[in-house]
Amino acid sequence: MTSVTPKRFSLAEYHRLIELGFFQENERIELIRGQIIQMAAKCTPHSVCNTLLFGELFTLLQGQATIRNQEPIILGEDSEPEPDLAIVRNRSDRYLDSHPSIADILLVIEVSDSTLKYDRETKLSLYSESGIDDYWLFNLVANCLEAYSQPYQTQDSFEYANRQIYLPNNAIALPHFSSLTLDLSNVFP
């Protein structure tokens, strides 16, 4: 008896499909654990939160790091997610030679409403497994920030040991930039 298994793509195969024009120009996709995932459309609160957050981080960081807005990051040989925002180390090539990899990433941020379950389970597990130290989830359903840190592995999954909840009237220190504080009241729509 033959079992049926989905075709998994490597990062190289995924990039080749993009080069060949396999996907439509404006198609929003990402590679997660070898699977090509179509990303959900963004609702207005998601777009507003993402825009406000980018502006606040840009002002706070003032060139101390690079802020990537819905751009790919490389996590191993089979994952290239496009988080809503990623704060990465400055590099002299400005990431022209390659997208940021694990060693470059300081903080990954997802803004979540309709994709909350996916971002809390699939993305959280992927970021933890990859060794991303800090993952922020702007939960627009409960109107709070879930800040995850200290990735670890259980017997059958990858999690974060620390989860803290911040409300829209709170402020939070940026990981790797402890003197910089983000006022969440300027971010939540």
Secondary structure, DSSP 4 states (H G I P E B T S, - for coil): -PPP-PPP--HHHHHHHHHTT-S-TT--EEEETTEEEEPPPPPHHHHHHHHHHHHHHHHHHTTSSEEEES-----TTS-B---SEEEE---TTTTSSS---GGGEEEEEEEESTTHHHIIIIIHHHHHHTT-SEEEEEETTTTEEEEEEEEEE-SS-EEEEEEEEE-TT-EEEETTEEEEEEEGGGT--
